[in-house]
Amino acid sequence: MDNCCCNKKTKRSPDEKKLITNRLNRISGQINGINKMIENDAYCNDVLIQLSAVEKAIKSLSSHILENHLYTCVSRDLENGDLDTIDELISLFKRFNQ
């Protein structure tokens, strides 16, 4: 099942929003730096190292958001008897394992 949960919302604390936004801004800065590396004909190995760092940063942020999702949204839905959230989780894990 490949649901889009676009009609659902997640309330995040100001601290959580700040943490996520800061990490996204760092990732954006890394990507901009890689773009400049390409423009300046940087050595492939150096570009690949930076791409690997971006990939790790994205995976780390994804894991953080997934963990919060499990503790907040998923636990709330299960407590309310909404078992559709299990299908959403299965879909998420399939995406993560591709």
Contacts in CASP RR format, 6 or more apart in sequence:
PFRMAT RR
TARGET T0000
AUTHOR 0000-0000-0000
METHOD contacts of the structure
MODEL  1
MDNCCCNKKTKRSPDEKKLITNRLNRISGQINGINKMIENDAYCNDVLIQ
LSAVEKAIKSLSSHILENHLYTCVSRDLENGDLDTIDELISLFKRFNQ
1 87 0 8 1.000
1 90 0 8 1.000
1 91 0 8 1.000
2 91 0 8 1.000
3 84 0 8 1.000
3 87 0 8 1.000
3 88 0 8 1.000
3 91 0 8 1.000
5 88 0 8 1.000
8 73 0 8 1.000
10 69 0 8 1.000
10 72 0 8 1.000
10 73 0 8 1.000
12 20 0 8 1.000
16 68 0 8 1.000
19 64 0 8 1.000
20 61 0 8 1.000
20 64 0 8 1.000
20 65 0 8 1.000
23 57 0 8 1.000
23 60 0 8 1.000
23 61 0 8 1.000
23 64 0 8 1.000
24 61 0 8 1.000
26 57 0 8 1.000
27 54 0 8 1.000
27 57 0 8 1.000
27 58 0 8 1.000
27 61 0 8 1.000
30 50 0 8 1.000
30 53 0 8 1.000
30 54 0 8 1.000
30 57 0 8 1.000
31 54 0 8 1.000
33 50 0 8 1.000
34 47 0 8 1.000
34 50 0 8 1.000
34 51 0 8 1.000
34 54 0 8 1.000
37 46 0 8 1.000
37 47 0 8 1.000
37 50 0 8 1.000
38 47 0 8 1.000
62 96 0 8 1.000
66 92 0 8 1.000
66 96 0 8 1.000
73 85 0 8 1.000
74 85 0 8 1.000
74 89 0 8 1.000
77 84 0 8 1.000
77 85 0 8 1.000
78 85 0 8 1.000
78 86 0 8 1.000
END
